[in-house]
Amino acid sequence: EVSGKPVILVMNKWEMLDAEGRLKAQGELTKRLSFVGYATTVKISALSGKSVNKLLPAIREALDAYGRRLPTAEVTKVVRAAQQTHPLTGVKIFYATQGGIEPPTFTLFSNREIPSPYLRFIDRKLREHFDLGPSPLKIRVRRKDAG
């Protein structure tokens, strides 16, 4: 996460690379910036203007996702579906809600702590379902008794 802000990676001079160079550059970008794996990448040529027109829509998409509010029922539905397809032994998520925006912040109400890898899985499912693109997400877990 980069200070909780949406991230768009811009690769300039893309036209100067051959197919092998592009693969290498993409691999290097993925390796060095894995901590912003959710970021949108826009490949441009500032000199010729090629694909520069893709920047503004990418920024708009990022800002839209960053400030989007989602209904609790829908968030809970996505989290429950994720939990059904990939259950975590001993962990029950009762419901989930979005508690804030900028960045979108979600709270999962669970019977126990949830391991980080599973939280990344939930993050990915929320991001995919709600098309949250280049916006970072925060996920908190609150323990709640089953009663």
Chimera marker file (.cmm) of the C-alpha trace (Angstrom):
<marker_set name="trace">
<marker id="1" x="0.000" y="0.000" z="0.000" r="1" g="1" b="0" radius="0.5"/>
<marker id="2" x="1.342" y="3.394" z="-0.947" r="1" g="1" b="0" radius="0.5"/>
<marker id="3" x="0.054" y="5.643" z="1.836" r="1" g="1" b="0" radius="0.5"/>
<marker id="4" x="-3.465" y="4.340" z="1.240" r="1" g="1" b="0" radius="0.5"/>
<marker id="5" x="-3.734" y="6.077" z="-2.144" r="1" g="1" b="0" radius="0.5"/>
<marker id="6" x="-4.740" y="4.626" z="-5.517" r="1" g="1" b="0" radius="0.5"/>
<marker id="7" x="-1.799" y="3.805" z="-7.763" r="1" g="1" b="0" radius="0.5"/>
<marker id="8" x="-1.398" y="3.955" z="-11.523" r="1" g="1" b="0" radius="0.5"/>
<marker id="9" x="1.915" y="2.845" z="-12.993" r="1" g="1" b="0" radius="0.5"/>
<marker id="10" x="2.931" y="4.607" z="-16.196" r="1" g="1" b="0" radius="0.5"/>
<marker id="11" x="5.552" y="3.002" z="-18.405" r="1" g="1" b="0" radius="0.5"/>
<marker id="12" x="6.935" y="5.553" z="-20.850" r="1" g="1" b="0" radius="0.5"/>
<marker id="13" x="9.002" y="4.843" z="-23.989" r="1" g="1" b="0" radius="0.5"/>
<marker id="14" x="7.163" y="1.534" z="-24.405" r="1" g="1" b="0" radius="0.5"/>
<marker id="15" x="7.468" y="1.758" z="-28.200" r="1" g="1" b="0" radius="0.5"/>
<marker id="16" x="11.266" y="1.587" z="-27.949" r="1" g="1" b="0" radius="0.5"/>
<marker id="17" x="11.213" y="-1.985" z="-26.647" r="1" g="1" b="0" radius="0.5"/>
<marker id="18" x="11.005" y="-5.123" z="-28.729" r="1" g="1" b="0" radius="0.5"/>
<marker id="19" x="8.848" y="-8.062" z="-27.612" r="1" g="1" b="0" radius="0.5"/>
<marker id="20" x="11.614" y="-9.520" z="-25.430" r="1" g="1" b="0" radius="0.5"/>
<marker id="21" x="12.365" y="-6.125" z="-23.867" r="1" g="1" b="0" radius="0.5"/>
<marker id="22" x="8.686" y="-5.610" z="-23.095" r="1" g="1" b="0" radius="0.5"/>
<marker id="23" x="8.465" y="-8.985" z="-21.365" r="1" g="1" b="0" radius="0.5"/>
<marker id="24" x="11.594" y="-8.199" z="-19.361" r="1" g="1" b="0" radius="0.5"/>
<marker id="25" x="10.354" y="-4.720" z="-18.401" r="1" g="1" b="0" radius="0.5"/>
<marker id="26" x="6.950" y="-6.085" z="-17.368" r="1" g="1" b="0" radius="0.5"/>
<marker id="27" x="8.610" y="-8.813" z="-15.286" r="1" g="1" b="0" radius="0.5"/>
<marker id="28" x="10.919" y="-6.295" z="-13.612" r="1" g="1" b="0" radius="0.5"/>
<marker id="29" x="7.984" y="-4.009" z="-12.839" r="1" g="1" b="0" radius="0.5"/>
<marker id="30" x="6.016" y="-6.902" z="-11.343" r="1" g="1" b="0" radius="0.5"/>
<marker id="31" x="9.011" y="-7.970" z="-9.236" r="1" g="1" b="0" radius="0.5"/>
<marker id="32" x="9.984" y="-4.536" z="-7.937" r="1" g="1" b="0" radius="0.5"/>
<marker id="33" x="6.466" y="-3.251" z="-7.350" r="1" g="1" b="0" radius="0.5"/>
<marker id="34" x="4.720" y="-6.402" z="-6.154" r="1" g="1" b="0" radius="0.5"/>
<marker id="35" x="3.464" y="-4.471" z="-3.116" r="1" g="1" b="0" radius="0.5"/>
<marker id="36" x="1.123" y="-2.565" z="-5.461" r="1" g="1" b="0" radius="0.5"/>
<marker id="37" x="0.008" y="-5.592" z="-7.449" r="1" g="1" b="0" radius="0.5"/>
<marker id="38" x="-3.494" y="-4.139" z="-7.683" r="1" g="1" b="0" radius="0.5"/>
<marker id="39" x="-2.232" y="-1.069" z="-9.583" r="1" g="1" b="0" radius="0.5"/>
<marker id="40" x="-3.276" y="-0.346" z="-13.147" r="1" g="1" b="0" radius="0.5"/>
<marker id="41" x="-0.387" y="-0.152" z="-15.613" r="1" g="1" b="0" radius="0.5"/>
<marker id="42" x="-0.608" y="2.224" z="-18.583" r="1" g="1" b="0" radius="0.5"/>
<marker id="43" x="2.040" y="1.876" z="-21.290" r="1" g="1" b="0" radius="0.5"/>
<marker id="44" x="2.582" y="5.091" z="-23.218" r="1" g="1" b="0" radius="0.5"/>
<marker id="45" x="4.844" y="7.055" z="-25.495" r="1" g="1" b="0" radius="0.5"/>
<marker id="46" x="4.943" y="10.650" z="-24.298" r="1" g="1" b="0" radius="0.5"/>
<marker id="47" x="6.911" y="11.666" z="-27.400" r="1" g="1" b="0" radius="0.5"/>
<marker id="48" x="4.388" y="10.365" z="-29.948" r="1" g="1" b="0" radius="0.5"/>
<marker id="49" x="1.377" y="10.636" z="-27.630" r="1" g="1" b="0" radius="0.5"/>
<marker id="50" x="0.514" y="6.975" z="-28.149" r="1" g="1" b="0" radius="0.5"/>
<marker id="51" x="-1.844" y="5.683" z="-25.410" r="1" g="1" b="0" radius="0.5"/>
<marker id="52" x="-1.578" y="8.930" z="-23.405" r="1" g="1" b="0" radius="0.5"/>
<marker id="53" x="-5.358" y="9.160" z="-23.847" r="1" g="1" b="0" radius="0.5"/>
<marker id="54" x="-5.642" y="6.122" z="-21.546" r="1" g="1" b="0" radius="0.5"/>
<marker id="55" x="-4.254" y="8.020" z="-18.554" r="1" g="1" b="0" radius="0.5"/>
<marker id="56" x="-7.270" y="10.173" z="-17.715" r="1" g="1" b="0" radius="0.5"/>
<marker id="57" x="-9.762" y="7.272" z="-17.818" r="1" g="1" b="0" radius="0.5"/>
<marker id="58" x="-7.401" y="5.241" z="-15.588" r="1" g="1" b="0" radius="0.5"/>
<marker id="59" x="-7.243" y="8.130" z="-13.111" r="1" g="1" b="0" radius="0.5"/>
<marker id="60" x="-11.033" y="8.506" z="-13.146" r="1" g="1" b="0" radius="0.5"/>
<marker id="61" x="-11.476" y="4.768" z="-12.539" r="1" g="1" b="0" radius="0.5"/>
<marker id="62" x="-9.023" y="4.887" z="-9.637" r="1" g="1" b="0" radius="0.5"/>
<marker id="63" x="-10.733" y="7.856" z="-8.003" r="1" g="1" b="0" radius="0.5"/>
<marker id="64" x="-14.170" y="6.293" z="-8.494" r="1" g="1" b="0" radius="0.5"/>
<marker id="65" x="-13.087" y="3.062" z="-6.775" r="1" g="1" b="0" radius="0.5"/>
<marker id="66" x="-11.306" y="5.026" z="-4.025" r="1" g="1" b="0" radius="0.5"/>
<marker id="67" x="-14.498" y="6.833" z="-3.039" r="1" g="1" b="0" radius="0.5"/>
<marker id="68" x="-17.112" y="4.157" z="-3.769" r="1" g="1" b="0" radius="0.5"/>
<marker id="69" x="-19.608" y="3.107" z="-1.077" r="1" g="1" b="0" radius="0.5"/>
<marker id="70" x="-20.916" y="-0.447" z="-1.143" r="1" g="1" b="0" radius="0.5"/>
<marker id="71" x="-24.014" y="-1.903" z="0.571" r="1" g="1" b="0" radius="0.5"/>
<marker id="72" x="-23.418" y="-4.183" z="3.556" r="1" g="1" b="0" radius="0.5"/>
<marker id="73" x="-25.686" y="-6.903" z="2.148" r="1" g="1" b="0" radius="0.5"/>
<marker id="74" x="-23.655" y="-7.096" z="-1.072" r="1" g="1" b="0" radius="0.5"/>
<marker id="75" x="-20.288" y="-7.023" z="0.753" r="1" g="1" b="0" radius="0.5"/>
<marker id="76" x="-21.464" y="-9.812" z="3.076" r="1" g="1" b="0" radius="0.5"/>
<marker id="77" x="-22.707" y="-11.840" z="0.087" r="1" g="1" b="0" radius="0.5"/>
<marker id="78" x="-19.303" y="-11.634" z="-1.632" r="1" g="1" b="0" radius="0.5"/>
<marker id="79" x="-17.416" y="-12.564" z="1.544" r="1" g="1" b="0" radius="0.5"/>
<marker id="80" x="-19.736" y="-15.500" z="2.265" r="1" g="1" b="0" radius="0.5"/>
<marker id="81" x="-19.406" y="-16.779" z="-1.306" r="1" g="1" b="0" radius="0.5"/>
<marker id="82" x="-15.613" y="-16.570" z="-0.990" r="1" g="1" b="0" radius="0.5"/>
<marker id="83" x="-15.772" y="-18.428" z="2.317" r="1" g="1" b="0" radius="0.5"/>
<marker id="84" x="-17.937" y="-21.166" z="0.758" r="1" g="1" b="0" radius="0.5"/>
<marker id="85" x="-15.558" y="-21.715" z="-2.158" r="1" g="1" b="0" radius="0.5"/>
<marker id="86" x="-12.476" y="-21.671" z="0.061" r="1" g="1" b="0" radius="0.5"/>
<marker id="87" x="-13.440" y="-22.349" z="3.719" r="1" g="1" b="0" radius="0.5"/>
<marker id="88" x="-10.969" y="-21.727" z="6.515" r="1" g="1" b="0" radius="0.5"/>
<marker id="89" x="-11.183" y="-24.350" z="9.258" r="1" g="1" b="0" radius="0.5"/>
<marker id="90" x="-12.499" y="-22.955" z="12.521" r="1" g="1" b="0" radius="0.5"/>
<marker id="91" x="-13.161" y="-19.478" z="11.151" r="1" g="1" b="0" radius="0.5"/>
<marker id="92" x="-16.661" y="-18.179" z="10.616" r="1" g="1" b="0" radius="0.5"/>
<marker id="93" x="-17.242" y="-14.730" z="9.157" r="1" g="1" b="0" radius="0.5"/>
<marker id="94" x="-20.708" y="-13.649" z="10.280" r="1" g="1" b="0" radius="0.5"/>
<marker id="95" x="-20.971" y="-10.557" z="8.109" r="1" g="1" b="0" radius="0.5"/>
<marker id="96" x="-18.910" y="-7.812" z="6.527" r="1" g="1" b="0" radius="0.5"/>
<marker id="97" x="-19.455" y="-4.113" z="6.065" r="1" g="1" b="0" radius="0.5"/>
<marker id="98" x="-17.728" y="-1.168" z="4.466" r="1" g="1" b="0" radius="0.5"/>
<marker id="99" x="-16.871" y="1.273" z="7.223" r="1" g="1" b="0" radius="0.5"/>
<marker id="100" x="-15.111" y="3.942" z="5.199" r="1" g="1" b="0" radius="0.5"/>
<marker id="101" x="-13.824" y="5.243" z="1.894" r="1" g="1" b="0" radius="0.5"/>
<marker id="102" x="-10.559" y="6.754" z="0.672" r="1" g="1" b="0" radius="0.5"/>
<marker id="103" x="-9.416" y="3.981" z="0.785" r="1" g="1" b="0" radius="0.5"/>
<marker id="104" x="-12.343" y="1.562" z="0.878" r="1" g="1" b="0" radius="0.5"/>
<marker id="105" x="-12.213" y="0.035" z="4.354" r="1" g="1" b="0" radius="0.5"/>
<marker id="106" x="-14.004" y="-3.176" z="5.227" r="1" g="1" b="0" radius="0.5"/>
<marker id="107" x="-14.682" y="-4.776" z="8.597" r="1" g="1" b="0" radius="0.5"/>
<marker id="108" x="-15.216" y="-8.527" z="8.859" r="1" g="1" b="0" radius="0.5"/>
<marker id="109" x="-17.046" y="-9.745" z="11.934" r="1" g="1" b="0" radius="0.5"/>
<marker id="110" x="-15.645" y="-13.167" z="12.755" r="1" g="1" b="0" radius="0.5"/>
<marker id="111" x="-15.455" y="-15.706" z="15.565" r="1" g="1" b="0" radius="0.5"/>
<marker id="112" x="-11.631" y="-15.469" z="15.602" r="1" g="1" b="0" radius="0.5"/>
<marker id="113" x="-8.605" y="-13.814" z="14.050" r="1" g="1" b="0" radius="0.5"/>
<marker id="114" x="-8.150" y="-14.404" z="10.325" r="1" g="1" b="0" radius="0.5"/>
<marker id="115" x="-4.672" y="-15.192" z="8.951" r="1" g="1" b="0" radius="0.5"/>
<marker id="116" x="-3.099" y="-12.689" z="6.523" r="1" g="1" b="0" radius="0.5"/>
<marker id="117" x="-3.120" y="-15.043" z="3.497" r="1" g="1" b="0" radius="0.5"/>
<marker id="118" x="-6.879" y="-15.501" z="3.888" r="1" g="1" b="0" radius="0.5"/>
<marker id="119" x="-7.379" y="-11.738" z="4.222" r="1" g="1" b="0" radius="0.5"/>
<marker id="120" x="-5.483" y="-11.316" z="0.920" r="1" g="1" b="0" radius="0.5"/>
<marker id="121" x="-7.883" y="-13.862" z="-0.612" r="1" g="1" b="0" radius="0.5"/>
<marker id="122" x="-10.892" y="-11.864" z="0.670" r="1" g="1" b="0" radius="0.5"/>
<marker id="123" x="-9.241" y="-8.651" z="-0.591" r="1" g="1" b="0" radius="0.5"/>
<marker id="124" x="-8.898" y="-10.185" z="-4.065" r="1" g="1" b="0" radius="0.5"/>
<marker id="125" x="-12.533" y="-11.359" z="-4.093" r="1" g="1" b="0" radius="0.5"/>
<marker id="126" x="-13.849" y="-7.927" z="-3.035" r="1" g="1" b="0" radius="0.5"/>
<marker id="127" x="-11.595" y="-6.205" z="-5.565" r="1" g="1" b="0" radius="0.5"/>
<marker id="128" x="-12.745" y="-8.498" z="-8.401" r="1" g="1" b="0" radius="0.5"/>
<marker id="129" x="-16.459" y="-8.410" z="-7.599" r="1" g="1" b="0" radius="0.5"/>
<marker id="130" x="-16.731" y="-4.658" z="-7.084" r="1" g="1" b="0" radius="0.5"/>
<marker id="131" x="-14.141" y="-3.727" z="-9.733" r="1" g="1" b="0" radius="0.5"/>
<marker id="132" x="-12.081" y="-1.736" z="-7.238" r="1" g="1" b="0" radius="0.5"/>
<marker id="133" x="-9.126" y="-1.617" z="-9.630" r="1" g="1" b="0" radius="0.5"/>
<marker id="134" x="-6.136" y="0.433" z="-8.539" r="1" g="1" b="0" radius="0.5"/>
<marker id="135" x="-7.535" y="1.451" z="-5.165" r="1" g="1" b="0" radius="0.5"/>
<marker id="136" x="-5.920" y="-0.053" z="-2.071" r="1" g="1" b="0" radius="0.5"/>
<marker id="137" x="-8.276" y="-1.751" z="0.367" r="1" g="1" b="0" radius="0.5"/>
<marker id="138" x="-8.103" y="-1.944" z="4.127" r="1" g="1" b="0" radius="0.5"/>
<marker id="139" x="-9.602" y="-4.963" z="5.828" r="1" g="1" b="0" radius="0.5"/>
<marker id="140" x="-10.112" y="-5.119" z="9.568" r="1" g="1" b="0" radius="0.5"/>
<marker id="141" x="-11.322" y="-8.053" z="11.625" r="1" g="1" b="0" radius="0.5"/>
<marker id="142" x="-13.503" y="-7.699" z="14.713" r="1" g="1" b="0" radius="0.5"/>
<marker id="143" x="-14.203" y="-10.671" z="16.895" r="1" g="1" b="0" radius="0.5"/>
<marker id="144" x="-17.818" y="-11.348" z="17.644" r="1" g="1" b="0" radius="0.5"/>
<marker id="145" x="-19.368" y="-14.186" z="19.601" r="1" g="1" b="0" radius="0.5"/>
<marker id="146" x="-21.768" y="-16.436" z="17.711" r="1" g="1" b="0" radius="0.5"/>
<marker id="147" x="-24.705" y="-15.484" z="19.934" r="1" g="1" b="0" radius="0.5"/>
<link id1="1" id2="2" r="1" g="1" b="0" radius="0.2"/>
<link id1="2" id2="3" r="1" g="1" b="0" radius="0.2"/>
<link id1="3" id2="4" r="1" g="1" b="0" radius="0.2"/>
<link id1="4" id2="5" r="1" g="1" b="0" radius="0.2"/>
<link id1="5" id2="6" r="1" g="1" b="0" radius="0.2"/>
<link id1="6" id2="7" r="1" g="1" b="0" radius="0.2"/>
<link id1="7" id2="8" r="1" g="1" b="0" radius="0.2"/>
<link id1="8" id2="9" r="1" g="1" b="0" radius="0.2"/>
<link id1="9" id2="10" r="1" g="1" b="0" radius="0.2"/>
<link id1="10" id2="11" r="1" g="1" b="0" radius="0.2"/>
<link id1="11" id2="12" r="1" g="1" b="0" radius="0.2"/>
<link id1="12" id2="13" r="1" g="1" b="0" radius="0.2"/>
<link id1="13" id2="14" r="1" g="1" b="0" radius="0.2"/>
<link id1="14" id2="15" r="1" g="1" b="0" radius="0.2"/>
<link id1="15" id2="16" r="1" g="1" b="0" radius="0.2"/>
<link id1="16" id2="17" r="1" g="1" b="0" radius="0.2"/>
<link id1="17" id2="18" r="1" g="1" b="0" radius="0.2"/>
<link id1="18" id2="19" r="1" g="1" b="0" radius="0.2"/>
<link id1="19" id2="20" r="1" g="1" b="0" radius="0.2"/>
<link id1="20" id2="21" r="1" g="1" b="0" radius="0.2"/>
<link id1="21" id2="22" r="1" g="1" b="0" radius="0.2"/>
<link id1="22" id2="23" r="1" g="1" b="0" radius="0.2"/>
<link id1="23" id2="24" r="1" g="1" b="0" radius="0.2"/>
<link id1="24" id2="25" r="1" g="1" b="0" radius="0.2"/>
<link id1="25" id2="26" r="1" g="1" b="0" radius="0.2"/>
<link id1="26" id2="27" r="1" g="1" b="0" radius="0.2"/>
<link id1="27" id2="28" r="1" g="1" b="0" radius="0.2"/>
<link id1="28" id2="29" r="1" g="1" b="0" radius="0.2"/>
<link id1="29" id2="30" r="1" g="1" b="0" radius="0.2"/>
<link id1="30" id2="31" r="1" g="1" b="0" radius="0.2"/>
<link id1="31" id2="32" r="1" g="1" b="0" radius="0.2"/>
<link id1="32" id2="33" r="1" g="1" b="0" radius="0.2"/>
<link id1="33" id2="34" r="1" g="1" b="0" radius="0.2"/>
<link id1="34" id2="35" r="1" g="1" b="0" radius="0.2"/>
<link id1="35" id2="36" r="1" g="1" b="0" radius="0.2"/>
<link id1="36" id2="37" r="1" g="1" b="0" radius="0.2"/>
<link id1="37" id2="38" r="1" g="1" b="0" radius="0.2"/>
<link id1="38" id2="39" r="1" g="1" b="0" radius="0.2"/>
<link id1="39" id2="40" r="1" g="1" b="0" radius="0.2"/>
<link id1="40" id2="41" r="1" g="1" b="0" radius="0.2"/>
<link id1="41" id2="42" r="1" g="1" b="0" radius="0.2"/>
<link id1="42" id2="43" r="1" g="1" b="0" radius="0.2"/>
<link id1="43" id2="44" r="1" g="1" b="0" radius="0.2"/>
<link id1="44" id2="45" r="1" g="1" b="0" radius="0.2"/>
<link id1="45" id2="46" r="1" g="1" b="0" radius="0.2"/>
<link id1="46" id2="47" r="1" g="1" b="0" radius="0.2"/>
<link id1="47" id2="48" r="1" g="1" b="0" radius="0.2"/>
<link id1="48" id2="49" r="1" g="1" b="0" radius="0.2"/>
<link id1="49" id2="50" r="1" g="1" b="0" radius="0.2"/>
<link id1="50" id2="51" r="1" g="1" b="0" radius="0.2"/>
<link id1="51" id2="52" r="1" g="1" b="0" radius="0.2"/>
<link id1="52" id2="53" r="1" g="1" b="0" radius="0.2"/>
<link id1="53" id2="54" r="1" g="1" b="0" radius="0.2"/>
<link id1="54" id2="55" r="1" g="1" b="0" radius="0.2"/>
<link id1="55" id2="56" r="1" g="1" b="0" radius="0.2"/>
<link id1="56" id2="57" r="1" g="1" b="0" radius="0.2"/>
<link id1="57" id2="58" r="1" g="1" b="0" radius="0.2"/>
<link id1="58" id2="59" r="1" g="1" b="0" radius="0.2"/>
<link id1="59" id2="60" r="1" g="1" b="0" radius="0.2"/>
<link id1="60" id2="61" r="1" g="1" b="0" radius="0.2"/>
<link id1="61" id2="62" r="1" g="1" b="0" radius="0.2"/>
<link id1="62" id2="63" r="1" g="1" b="0" radius="0.2"/>
<link id1="63" id2="64" r="1" g="1" b="0" radius="0.2"/>
<link id1="64" id2="65" r="1" g="1" b="0" radius="0.2"/>
<link id1="65" id2="66" r="1" g="1" b="0" radius="0.2"/>
<link id1="66" id2="67" r="1" g="1" b="0" radius="0.2"/>
<link id1="67" id2="68" r="1" g="1" b="0" radius="0.2"/>
<link id1="68" id2="69" r="1" g="1" b="0" radius="0.2"/>
<link id1="69" id2="70" r="1" g="1" b="0" radius="0.2"/>
<link id1="70" id2="71" r="1" g="1" b="0" radius="0.2"/>
<link id1="71" id2="72" r="1" g="1" b="0" radius="0.2"/>
<link id1="72" id2="73" r="1" g="1" b="0" radius="0.2"/>
<link id1="73" id2="74" r="1" g="1" b="0" radius="0.2"/>
<link id1="74" id2="75" r="1" g="1" b="0" radius="0.2"/>
<link id1="75" id2="76" r="1" g="1" b="0" radius="0.2"/>
<link id1="76" id2="77" r="1" g="1" b="0" radius="0.2"/>
<link id1="77" id2="78" r="1" g="1" b="0" radius="0.2"/>
<link id1="78" id2="79" r="1" g="1" b="0" radius="0.2"/>
<link id1="79" id2="80" r="1" g="1" b="0" radius="0.2"/>
<link id1="80" id2="81" r="1" g="1" b="0" radius="0.2"/>
<link id1="81" id2="82" r="1" g="1" b="0" radius="0.2"/>
<link id1="82" id2="83" r="1" g="1" b="0" radius="0.2"/>
<link id1="83" id2="84" r="1" g="1" b="0" radius="0.2"/>
<link id1="84" id2="85" r="1" g="1" b="0" radius="0.2"/>
<link id1="85" id2="86" r="1" g="1" b="0" radius="0.2"/>
<link id1="86" id2="87" r="1" g="1" b="0" radius="0.2"/>
<link id1="87" id2="88" r="1" g="1" b="0" radius="0.2"/>
<link id1="88" id2="89" r="1" g="1" b="0" radius="0.2"/>
<link id1="89" id2="90" r="1" g="1" b="0" radius="0.2"/>
<link id1="90" id2="91" r="1" g="1" b="0" radius="0.2"/>
<link id1="91" id2="92" r="1" g="1" b="0" radius="0.2"/>
<link id1="92" id2="93" r="1" g="1" b="0" radius="0.2"/>
<link id1="93" id2="94" r="1" g="1" b="0" radius="0.2"/>
<link id1="94" id2="95" r="1" g="1" b="0" radius="0.2"/>
<link id1="95" id2="96" r="1" g="1" b="0" radius="0.2"/>
<link id1="96" id2="97" r="1" g="1" b="0" radius="0.2"/>
<link id1="97" id2="98" r="1" g="1" b="0" radius="0.2"/>
<link id1="98" id2="99" r="1" g="1" b="0" radius="0.2"/>
<link id1="99" id2="100" r="1" g="1" b="0" radius="0.2"/>
<link id1="100" id2="101" r="1" g="1" b="0" radius="0.2"/>
<link id1="101" id2="102" r="1" g="1" b="0" radius="0.2"/>
<link id1="102" id2="103" r="1" g="1" b="0" radius="0.2"/>
<link id1="103" id2="104" r="1" g="1" b="0" radius="0.2"/>
<link id1="104" id2="105" r="1" g="1" b="0" radius="0.2"/>
<link id1="105" id2="106" r="1" g="1" b="0" radius="0.2"/>
<link id1="106" id2="107" r="1" g="1" b="0" radius="0.2"/>
<link id1="107" id2="108" r="1" g="1" b="0" radius="0.2"/>
<link id1="108" id2="109" r="1" g="1" b="0" radius="0.2"/>
<link id1="109" id2="110" r="1" g="1" b="0" radius="0.2"/>
<link id1="110" id2="111" r="1" g="1" b="0" radius="0.2"/>
<link id1="111" id2="112" r="1" g="1" b="0" radius="0.2"/>
<link id1="112" id2="113" r="1" g="1" b="0" radius="0.2"/>
<link id1="113" id2="114" r="1" g="1" b="0" radius="0.2"/>
<link id1="114" id2="115" r="1" g="1" b="0" radius="0.2"/>
<link id1="115" id2="116" r="1" g="1" b="0" radius="0.2"/>
<link id1="116" id2="117" r="1" g="1" b="0" radius="0.2"/>
<link id1="117" id2="118" r="1" g="1" b="0" radius="0.2"/>
<link id1="118" id2="119" r="1" g="1" b="0" radius="0.2"/>
<link id1="119" id2="120" r="1" g="1" b="0" radius="0.2"/>
<link id1="120" id2="121" r="1" g="1" b="0" radius="0.2"/>
<link id1="121" id2="122" r="1" g="1" b="0" radius="0.2"/>
<link id1="122" id2="123" r="1" g="1" b="0" radius="0.2"/>
<link id1="123" id2="124" r="1" g="1" b="0" radius="0.2"/>
<link id1="124" id2="125" r="1" g="1" b="0" radius="0.2"/>
<link id1="125" id2="126" r="1" g="1" b="0" radius="0.2"/>
<link id1="126" id2="127" r="1" g="1" b="0" radius="0.2"/>
<link id1="127" id2="128" r="1" g="1" b="0" radius="0.2"/>
<link id1="128" id2="129" r="1" g="1" b="0" radius="0.2"/>
<link id1="129" id2="130" r="1" g="1" b="0" radius="0.2"/>
<link id1="130" id2="131" r="1" g="1" b="0" radius="0.2"/>
<link id1="131" id2="132" r="1" g="1" b="0" radius="0.2"/>
<link id1="132" id2="133" r="1" g="1" b="0" radius="0.2"/>
<link id1="133" id2="134" r="1" g="1" b="0" radius="0.2"/>
<link id1="134" id2="135" r="1" g="1" b="0" radius="0.2"/>
<link id1="135" id2="136" r="1" g="1" b="0" radius="0.2"/>
<link id1="136" id2="137" r="1" g="1" b="0" radius="0.2"/>
<link id1="137" id2="138" r="1" g="1" b="0" radius="0.2"/>
<link id1="138" id2="139" r="1" g="1" b="0" radius="0.2"/>
<link id1="139" id2="140" r="1" g="1" b="0" radius="0.2"/>
<link id1="140" id2="141" r="1" g="1" b="0" radius="0.2"/>
<link id1="141" id2="142" r="1" g="1" b="0" radius="0.2"/>
<link id1="142" id2="143" r="1" g="1" b="0" radius="0.2"/>
<link id1="143" id2="144" r="1" g="1" b="0" radius="0.2"/>
<link id1="144" id2="145" r="1" g="1" b="0" radius="0.2"/>
<link id1="145" id2="146" r="1" g="1" b="0" radius="0.2"/>
<link id1="146" id2="147" r="1" g="1" b="0" radius="0.2"/>
</marker_set>
